[in-house]
Amino acid sequence: MRHARRRLQGLARLAAVGGLLSGGLMMTTAMAGEPATPDTDEGGTVQPAELGATLVSRLGTSRTAGSWIGSDGQPVVAVTDADAAVEVGRAGARAKVVRHSMRQLRSATDALRAAPRVPGTAWVVDYASNEVVVHADSTVSAGDWSRLSGLADQIGGYVHMQRTAGSFTTRVSGGDPVFTGNGRCSAGFNVTNGRNDFILTAGHCGPVGTTWFQDAQGGERVGTTKAGRFPGSDFSLVEYENGDASSGRGVVDIGGGQEVRITAAADPFVGQQVFRSGSTTGVRSGRVTALNATVNFPEGTVTGLIQTTVCAEPGDSGGPLFAQGLALGLTSGGNGDCTTGGLTFFQPATTAMAALGVSVAGAATTAEEGSGAAPPPAAAPGTSAPGGAAGTTLPAGSVSLRTLVPGLVVVAVSLLGLVATRWIRSASDRRSYRRHYSQAWG
């Protein structure tokens, strides 16, 4: 009888330990996603994007022509000579030997910038093709196209002219005002100067002094634009009416009651998967295709932009571009829509914040973590994004807490079972101890 009871207790302990392992596995699976930081892993290993950038910096602009992340997730560095290719290979990246260096490609963009401005055009350095690609939308006349083509021929064979459907416009909806009196934009990131909180959004949404409201009727004021820049760059700073972002600090709302905690600002890299949120089209995803793009909008020229395949429509202007909990950019403009696709350009967040003297509001600190503050739970990769196009997945770092509940329940029940079996065993041992010594003492 005693042996049977001990066997039963052993089985109970085994079941409890198994439950703990299963619950932990369930929670790990629910929380699985992209790495928390883009630069290094927990062991300090250099990540692909950082490795490529480091090699480009080390070899210089006369021996390299940019770096990007290939379809296999590995860094690729464009180099102009065999020795540089060997050095890249030794460092753990893949080399692609090209004809034109970054110095040559930048001289081409300088020549384009110095030429008479043509609205409806844009150009970027395409690292993978080792070309400067000049986009011209449907508003560019035949005469302007001919003049640009002539300039491209003069620069050299590495300037590629390309007609683009639609037109390059800022993404403001002038006919349906929501936030401002003359147009609708989207809030970007909550930022702070250490004293007050602000909304960081696109500069073309409204000049300094613009009043922002929560609804089209102007029933409740959000704040007033205090600083901004457009054209040239495309960012502005809206000071909250009460100076405080309250519970919205440091998060991006992606719909469906879910949020993404934004912890810092960073620069994107070519090939990176990114997410954009906007008041018109919700959450959309795509990839970074070029950096330092120049776009000649009808209102003026904006330089230093991020080019992506993420779609956007009027009203999405100023909305946040983000990935892995990092603020990357603000929606500036583009062509096409979320039905036919197109190019969308973003103002880099790091440039805007540095110019305005602000940083991400509500980023987790040691003191906050000690007081119980925590980032929003993260969503499982592959989950369809609310309001997003089919195939769009939620960014890592954003998941509903309910995905963790089953694992937590299993862990809790298993712990209770383990404690109970231990208590039963202890009680049994005490009884056996008393019986043994009571007999020995007579």
Disulfide bonds with the S-S distance in Angstrom:
Cys185-Cys205 1.97
Cys311-Cys338 2.04
